[in-house]
Amino acid sequence: MSTLFILARQRVVDVLRSPTSTVFFLALPILFLFLFALTFPRGHPFERKSIDIIDVSDSSDLLDKLKAFPELHIDRTALSKATLLGRLSLRSSNAAIIKNDLGKWEILVGPNERLLALGLQNLLGANVAITIVDIPRWGYVYFLFPGLLTFSVLFAGLYAMGYTMVRYRENLFLKKLKTTPLSPITFVLAQVLGRSALVAMQVALLIAVAVLGFQLPVTLESLLSLAILSALGMFAFSSAGFLLACLIHDESLMGNIISAVPLPIALLSGMFFPLDALPVPLAILGAALPSTMMVDAVRATLFYGAPLTAVWREALGMMMWGIGMFGGSLFLFRWRE
């Protein structure tokens, strides 16, 4: 019994003797509690109904009527009808109000939002038509898919170039490599390429399961776009992991960070719900993240019919993030400390 007590006490001391481990073990749940409170100050993001209004010059009267109801989130958008239908099918919007071919207002909703459509029609006037749109049963699964894909690439990049590099430094593997003619950039690129090959298999398997099990709509063009966007995402997230490895030299601390960081990133990247459900400051912060750029680009190419050229801003943003962090990492990189 005394042996059991001694070993248990030793385990507790091992954790608490390190201030960093103590903070992660005791304070991290509290930090997450405050993060969730800041992220959802108005309650669950799906408690508010989201209404898209196509951006036309004479929609101000509609806006004035709808803004009297704070439980409605109104997005006056310049998106095409195809994109609005895509947002309905993904459940990222509950209704879309557009001008039809006759110049009349029309409310587009899915089968489960008939009551919302009737309420909007009562508010806006009986002359506003209602059209029930046939949307896929797996709509929210489709909404989640770009986030799951991005999360897989994110975690793989952080782990491969973050935790692995720190472990190599601690077990003196990097010190041994320093005695060879190998250059740092060759070694780092080899790590990125090796992990990228594994991520490519992971992404291919995820897509195959989604297509076969959930009828994910893919085309050859969208598959090519997914491959390019995944490669850009891997470059950006691997660079982030590499930068962390240059700044953090403790293996256990790096493991804690890699375990903790993806959750807040997921909340701020539109993986589980649209960014407009967040408070404005958090939405602005989230929009600047490379993870958000990848999620938005994948979602647009898969479900909104956008070609790769239409998401060039997101692709360029991921590339710039990757170049900036990779360049900084090479400047800071040391074979040993």
PAVORO-889517 format. One record per residue (C-alpha): residue in three letters; x negated, y negated, z negated. Coordinates in nm, 2 decimals. Layout:
# PAVORO-889517
(site "ALA", (X, Y, Z))
...
END
This chain:
# PAVORO-889517
(site "MET", (0.00, 0.00, 0.00))
(site "SER", (-0.28, -0.24, -0.08))
(site "THR", (-0.44, -0.16, 0.26))
(site "LEU", (-0.12, -0.25, 0.43))
(site "PHE", (-0.10, -0.58, 0.23))
(site "ILE", (-0.46, -0.67, 0.31))
(site "LEU", (-0.42, -0.61, 0.68))
(site "ALA", (-0.09, -0.81, 0.69))
(site "ARG", (-0.25, -1.10, 0.50))
(site "GLN", (-0.55, -1.09, 0.73))
(site "ARG", (-0.32, -1.12, 1.03))
(site "VAL", (-0.14, -1.42, 0.88))
(site "VAL", (-0.48, -1.58, 0.80))
(site "ASP", (-0.60, -1.52, 1.15))
(site "VAL", (-0.32, -1.73, 1.29))
(site "LEU", (-0.31, -2.00, 1.03))
(site "ARG", (-0.69, -2.06, 1.01))
(site "SER", (-0.67, -2.22, 1.36))
(site "PRO", (-0.48, -2.55, 1.36))
(site "THR", (-0.39, -2.50, 1.73))
(site "SER", (-0.24, -2.16, 1.67))
(site "THR", (-0.06, -2.29, 1.37))
(site "VAL", (0.10, -2.57, 1.57))
(site "PHE", (0.20, -2.34, 1.85))
(site "PHE", (0.34, -2.08, 1.61))
(site "LEU", (0.53, -2.31, 1.38))
(site "ALA", (0.59, -2.63, 1.57))
(site "LEU", (0.66, -2.51, 1.92))
(site "PRO", (1.02, -2.40, 1.85))
(site "ILE", (1.09, -2.74, 1.69))
(site "LEU", (0.94, -2.91, 1.99))
(site "PHE", (1.17, -2.70, 2.22))
(site "LEU", (1.47, -2.79, 2.01))
(site "PHE", (1.40, -3.16, 2.06))
(site "LEU", (1.34, -3.10, 2.43))
(site "PHE", (1.68, -2.93, 2.47))
(site "ALA", (1.84, -3.21, 2.28))
(site "LEU", (1.69, -3.48, 2.51))
(site "THR", (1.77, -3.27, 2.82))
(site "PHE", (2.13, -3.21, 2.74))
(site "PRO", (2.25, -3.52, 2.54))
(site "ARG", (2.59, -3.50, 2.70))
(site "GLY", (2.63, -3.12, 2.65))
(site "HIS", (2.59, -2.84, 2.89))
(site "PRO", (2.52, -2.97, 3.25))
(site "PHE", (2.81, -2.77, 3.40))
(site "GLU", (3.07, -2.94, 3.17))
(site "ARG", (3.08, -3.23, 3.41))
(site "LYS", (3.23, -3.20, 3.75))
(site "SER", (3.00, -3.31, 4.03))
(site "ILE", (3.16, -3.49, 4.33))
(site "ASP", (2.98, -3.57, 4.65))
(site "ILE", (3.11, -3.86, 4.86))
(site "ILE", (2.96, -3.90, 5.20))
(site "ASP", (2.80, -4.24, 5.23))
(site "VAL", (3.03, -4.45, 5.45))
(site "SER", (3.09, -4.83, 5.43))
(site "ASP", (3.45, -4.80, 5.32))
(site "SER", (3.41, -4.56, 5.03))
(site "SER", (3.40, -4.83, 4.76))
(site "ASP", (3.77, -4.80, 4.68))
(site "LEU", (3.73, -4.43, 4.62))
(site "LEU", (3.43, -4.50, 4.40))
(site "ASP", (3.62, -4.75, 4.19))
(site "LYS", (3.90, -4.49, 4.12))
(site "LEU", (3.66, -4.21, 4.04))
(site "LYS", (3.42, -4.41, 3.82))
(site "ALA", (3.70, -4.46, 3.56))
(site "PHE", (3.65, -4.09, 3.46))
(site "PRO", (3.31, -4.04, 3.29))
(site "GLU", (3.35, -3.66, 3.30))
(site "LEU", (3.30, -3.68, 3.68))
(site "HIS", (2.95, -3.71, 3.82))
(site "ILE", (2.97, -3.91, 4.14))
(site "ASP", (2.70, -3.88, 4.40))
(site "ARG", (2.74, -4.12, 4.70))
(site "THR", (2.52, -3.94, 4.95))
(site "ALA", (2.41, -3.98, 5.31))
(site "LEU", (2.37, -3.61, 5.35))
(site "SER", (2.52, -3.43, 5.65))
(site "LYS", (2.84, -3.23, 5.63))
(site "ALA", (2.63, -2.91, 5.67))
(site "THR", (2.43, -3.00, 5.36))
(site "LEU", (2.74, -3.09, 5.16))
(site "LEU", (2.89, -2.75, 5.25))
(site "GLY", (2.56, -2.59, 5.14))
(site "ARG", (2.58, -2.77, 4.80))
(site "LEU", (2.93, -2.64, 4.76))
(site "SER", (2.83, -2.29, 4.84))
(site "LEU", (2.54, -2.31, 4.58))
(site "ARG", (2.78, -2.45, 4.31))
(site "SER", (2.55, -2.75, 4.28))
(site "SER", (2.86, -2.96, 4.37))
(site "ASN", (3.22, -2.90, 4.28))
(site "ALA", (3.38, -3.10, 4.55))
(site "ALA", (3.29, -3.31, 4.86))
(site "ILE", (3.49, -3.60, 4.99))
(site "ILE", (3.42, -3.68, 5.36))
(site "LYS", (3.58, -3.85, 5.66))
(site "ASN", (3.73, -3.59, 5.90))
(site "ASP", (3.74, -3.62, 6.28))
(site "LEU", (4.06, -3.82, 6.26))
(site "GLY", (3.90, -4.08, 6.03))
(site "LYS", (4.10, -3.96, 5.73))
(site "TRP", (3.95, -3.88, 5.39))
(site "GLU", (3.93, -3.50, 5.32))
(site "ILE", (3.85, -3.32, 5.00))
(site "LEU", (3.64, -3.00, 5.04))
(site "VAL", (3.64, -2.75, 4.75))
(site "GLY", (3.58, -2.38, 4.70))
(site "PRO", (3.86, -2.14, 4.61))
(site "ASN", (3.80, -2.18, 4.23))
(site "GLU", (3.83, -2.55, 4.24))
(site "ARG", (4.19, -2.59, 4.37))
(site "LEU", (4.30, -2.75, 4.04))
(site "LEU", (4.02, -3.01, 4.07))
(site "ALA", (4.12, -3.08, 4.43))
(site "LEU", (4.48, -3.14, 4.33))
(site "GLY", (4.37, -3.38, 4.05))
(site "LEU", (4.15, -3.57, 4.30))
(site "GLN", (4.43, -3.59, 4.55))
(site "ASN", (4.67, -3.72, 4.28))
(site "LEU", (4.42, -3.98, 4.19))
(site "LEU", (4.32, -4.09, 4.54))
(site "GLY", (4.66, -4.06, 4.72))
(site "ALA", (4.87, -3.80, 4.89))
(site "ASN", (4.73, -3.90, 5.23))
(site "VAL", (4.39, -3.74, 5.13))
(site "ALA", (4.39, -3.39, 5.27))
(site "ILE", (4.25, -3.08, 5.08))
(site "THR", (4.05, -2.81, 5.26))
(site "ILE", (3.96, -2.49, 5.08))
(site "VAL", (3.61, -2.38, 5.19))
(site "ASP", (3.51, -2.01, 5.19))
(site "ILE", (3.19, -1.99, 4.98))
(site "PRO", (2.98, -1.68, 4.90))
(site "ARG", (3.05, -1.50, 4.57))
(site "TRP", (2.67, -1.51, 4.50))
(site "GLY", (2.65, -1.88, 4.53))
(site "TYR", (2.49, -1.95, 4.19))
(site "VAL", (2.25, -1.66, 4.24))
(site "TYR", (2.15, -1.84, 4.56))
(site "PHE", (2.11, -2.16, 4.37))
(site "LEU", (1.88, -1.98, 4.13))
(site "PHE", (1.67, -1.80, 4.39))
(site "PRO", (1.44, -2.10, 4.49))
(site "GLY", (1.38, -2.16, 4.11))
(site "LEU", (1.29, -1.79, 4.05))
(site "LEU", (1.06, -1.79, 4.35))
(site "THR", (0.89, -2.11, 4.23))
(site "PHE", (0.87, -1.99, 3.87))
(site "SER", (0.69, -1.67, 3.99))
(site "VAL", (0.44, -1.87, 4.19))
(site "LEU", (0.40, -2.12, 3.91))
(site "PHE", (0.32, -1.86, 3.65))
(site "ALA", (0.09, -1.66, 3.88))
(site "GLY", (-0.11, -1.97, 3.96))
(site "LEU", (-0.14, -2.09, 3.60))
(site "TYR", (-0.24, -1.74, 3.48))
(site "ALA", (-0.48, -1.66, 3.76))
(site "MET", (-0.68, -1.98, 3.74))
(site "GLY", (-0.61, -2.08, 3.38))
(site "TYR", (-0.63, -1.78, 3.15))
(site "THR", (-0.85, -1.57, 3.37))
(site "MET", (-1.12, -1.84, 3.41))
(site "VAL", (-1.13, -1.91, 3.04))
(site "ARG", (-1.16, -1.53, 2.97))
(site "TYR", (-1.45, -1.51, 3.22))
(site "ARG", (-1.62, -1.79, 3.04))
(site "GLU", (-1.57, -1.64, 2.69))
(site "ASN", (-1.70, -1.30, 2.79))
(site "LEU", (-2.00, -1.46, 2.96))
(site "PHE", (-1.91, -1.34, 3.31))
(site "LEU", (-1.94, -1.69, 3.45))
(site "LYS", (-2.28, -1.72, 3.28))
(site "LYS", (-2.40, -1.41, 3.46))
(site "LEU", (-2.26, -1.54, 3.80))
(site "LYS", (-2.47, -1.86, 3.75))
(site "THR", (-2.78, -1.65, 3.80))
(site "THR", (-2.67, -1.56, 4.15))
(site "PRO", (-2.67, -1.77, 4.46))
(site "LEU", (-2.29, -1.79, 4.45))
(site "SER", (-2.15, -2.14, 4.47))
(site "PRO", (-1.87, -2.25, 4.24))
(site "ILE", (-1.63, -2.34, 4.52))
(site "THR", (-1.68, -1.99, 4.68))
(site "PHE", (-1.61, -1.82, 4.35))
(site "VAL", (-1.30, -2.03, 4.29))
(site "LEU", (-1.16, -1.99, 4.64))
(site "ALA", (-1.21, -1.62, 4.61))
(site "GLN", (-1.00, -1.62, 4.29))
(site "VAL", (-0.73, -1.82, 4.46))
(site "LEU", (-0.72, -1.60, 4.77))
(site "GLY", (-0.71, -1.28, 4.56))
(site "ARG", (-0.42, -1.41, 4.35))
(site "SER", (-0.24, -1.54, 4.66))
(site "ALA", (-0.24, -1.20, 4.82))
(site "LEU", (-0.07, -1.06, 4.51))
(site "VAL", (0.18, -1.35, 4.50))
(site "ALA", (0.26, -1.28, 4.87))
(site "MET", (0.35, -0.92, 4.78))
(site "GLN", (0.56, -1.05, 4.49))
(site "VAL", (0.74, -1.31, 4.70))
(site "ALA", (0.81, -1.05, 4.98))
(site "LEU", (0.96, -0.80, 4.73))
(site "LEU", (1.17, -1.07, 4.57))
(site "ILE", (1.31, -1.18, 4.91))
(site "ALA", (1.37, -0.82, 5.02))
(site "VAL", (1.57, -0.75, 4.70))
(site "ALA", (1.77, -1.07, 4.74))
(site "VAL", (1.85, -0.99, 5.11))
(site "LEU", (1.95, -0.63, 5.05))
(site "GLY", (2.12, -0.67, 4.71))
(site "PHE", (2.28, -1.02, 4.74))
(site "GLN", (2.30, -1.09, 5.11))
(site "LEU", (2.06, -1.38, 5.09))
(site "PRO", (2.09, -1.56, 5.43))
(site "VAL", (1.75, -1.57, 5.59))
(site "THR", (1.62, -1.62, 5.94))
(site "LEU", (1.28, -1.59, 6.10))
(site "GLU", (1.24, -1.97, 6.08))
(site "SER", (1.33, -1.98, 5.71))
(site "LEU", (1.10, -1.69, 5.63))
(site "LEU", (0.81, -1.88, 5.79))
(site "SER", (0.90, -2.19, 5.59))
(site "LEU", (0.91, -1.98, 5.27))
(site "ALA", (0.57, -1.84, 5.34))
(site "ILE", (0.42, -2.19, 5.40))
(site "LEU", (0.59, -2.34, 5.10))
(site "SER", (0.48, -2.05, 4.88))
(site "ALA", (0.12, -2.10, 4.99))
(site "LEU", (0.14, -2.47, 4.92))
(site "GLY", (0.29, -2.40, 4.58))
(site "MET", (0.03, -2.14, 4.50))
(site "PHE", (-0.24, -2.39, 4.59))
(site "ALA", (-0.09, -2.66, 4.36))
(site "PHE", (-0.03, -2.44, 4.06))
(site "SER", (-0.36, -2.26, 4.09))
(site "SER", (-0.53, -2.60, 4.09))
(site "ALA", (-0.33, -2.69, 3.78))
(site "GLY", (-0.45, -2.37, 3.61))
(site "PHE", (-0.81, -2.44, 3.72))
(site "LEU", (-0.79, -2.79, 3.57))
(site "LEU", (-0.66, -2.65, 3.24))
(site "ALA", (-0.94, -2.40, 3.24))
(site "CYS", (-1.20, -2.68, 3.28))
(site "LEU", (-1.04, -2.87, 2.99))
(site "ILE", (-0.96, -2.58, 2.75))
(site "HIS", (-1.22, -2.33, 2.65))
(site "ASP", (-1.04, -2.11, 2.40))
(site "GLU", (-0.87, -1.80, 2.53))
(site "SER", (-0.60, -1.78, 2.27))
(site "LEU", (-0.51, -2.15, 2.31))
(site "MET", (-0.49, -2.11, 2.69))
(site "GLY", (-0.27, -1.81, 2.65))
(site "ASN", (-0.04, -2.01, 2.42))
(site "ILE", (-0.02, -2.30, 2.67))
(site "ILE", (0.05, -2.08, 2.97))
(site "SER", (0.33, -1.91, 2.77))
(site "ALA", (0.48, -2.24, 2.66))
(site "VAL", (0.44, -2.48, 2.96))
(site "PRO", (0.66, -2.30, 3.22))
(site "LEU", (0.98, -2.34, 3.02))
(site "PRO", (0.99, -2.72, 3.00))
(site "ILE", (0.87, -2.73, 3.36))
(site "ALA", (1.17, -2.51, 3.46))
(site "LEU", (1.41, -2.73, 3.28))
(site "LEU", (1.28, -3.04, 3.46))
(site "SER", (1.25, -2.89, 3.81))
(site "GLY", (1.61, -2.82, 3.91))
(site "MET", (1.57, -2.45, 3.88))
(site "PHE", (1.88, -2.38, 3.68))
(site "PHE", (2.09, -2.69, 3.75))
(site "PRO", (2.07, -3.00, 3.96))
(site "LEU", (1.83, -3.28, 3.84))
(site "ASP", (2.12, -3.53, 3.84))
(site "ALA", (2.25, -3.35, 3.53))
(site "LEU", (1.96, -3.48, 3.34))
(site "PRO", (1.92, -3.82, 3.18))
(site "VAL", (1.77, -4.07, 3.43))
(site "PRO", (1.42, -4.09, 3.28))
(site "LEU", (1.38, -3.71, 3.27))
(site "ALA", (1.52, -3.68, 3.62))
(site "ILE", (1.27, -3.93, 3.75))
(site "LEU", (0.99, -3.74, 3.57))
(site "GLY", (1.12, -3.41, 3.71))
(site "ALA", (1.14, -3.53, 4.07))
(site "ALA", (0.76, -3.61, 4.06))
(site "LEU", (0.66, -3.25, 3.97))
(site "PRO", (0.53, -3.02, 4.24))
(site "SER", (0.76, -2.74, 4.10))
(site "THR", (1.06, -2.96, 4.18))
(site "MET", (0.92, -3.03, 4.53))
(site "MET", (0.89, -2.66, 4.60))
(site "VAL", (1.24, -2.58, 4.46))
(site "ASP", (1.40, -2.86, 4.67))
(site "ALA", (1.21, -2.76, 4.99))
(site "VAL", (1.30, -2.39, 4.95))
(site "ARG", (1.66, -2.47, 4.88))
(site "ALA", (1.69, -2.70, 5.18))
(site "THR", (1.53, -2.46, 5.43))
(site "LEU", (1.72, -2.16, 5.31))
(site "PHE", (2.07, -2.30, 5.25))
(site "TYR", (2.10, -2.64, 5.40))
(site "GLY", (1.98, -2.55, 5.75))
(site "ALA", (1.68, -2.79, 5.73))
(site "PRO", (1.37, -2.71, 5.94))
(site "LEU", (1.03, -2.72, 5.78))
(site "THR", (0.97, -3.06, 5.94))
(site "ALA", (1.26, -3.20, 5.74))
(site "VAL", (1.09, -3.12, 5.41))
(site "TRP", (0.75, -3.27, 5.50))
(site "ARG", (0.76, -3.51, 5.21))
(site "GLU", (0.79, -3.22, 4.96))
(site "ALA", (0.52, -3.02, 5.14))
(site "LEU", (0.29, -3.32, 5.15))
(site "GLY", (0.36, -3.39, 4.78))
(site "MET", (0.26, -3.03, 4.68))
(site "MET", (-0.06, -3.06, 4.89))
(site "MET", (-0.16, -3.39, 4.73))
(site "TRP", (-0.10, -3.25, 4.38))
(site "GLY", (-0.32, -2.95, 4.47))
(site "ILE", (-0.60, -3.16, 4.63))
(site "GLY", (-0.60, -3.40, 4.34))
(site "MET", (-0.62, -3.13, 4.07))
(site "PHE", (-0.85, -2.91, 4.26))
(site "GLY", (-1.09, -3.19, 4.33))
(site "GLY", (-1.09, -3.29, 3.96))
(site "SER", (-1.15, -2.93, 3.86))
(site "LEU", (-1.46, -2.90, 4.08))
(site "PHE", (-1.59, -3.21, 3.92))
(site "LEU", (-1.54, -3.08, 3.57))
(site "PHE", (-1.63, -2.72, 3.64))
(site "ARG", (-1.92, -2.57, 3.44))
(site "TRP", (-2.03, -2.21, 3.45))
(site "ARG", (-2.06, -2.22, 3.07))
(site "GLU", (-2.03, -2.47, 2.79))
END
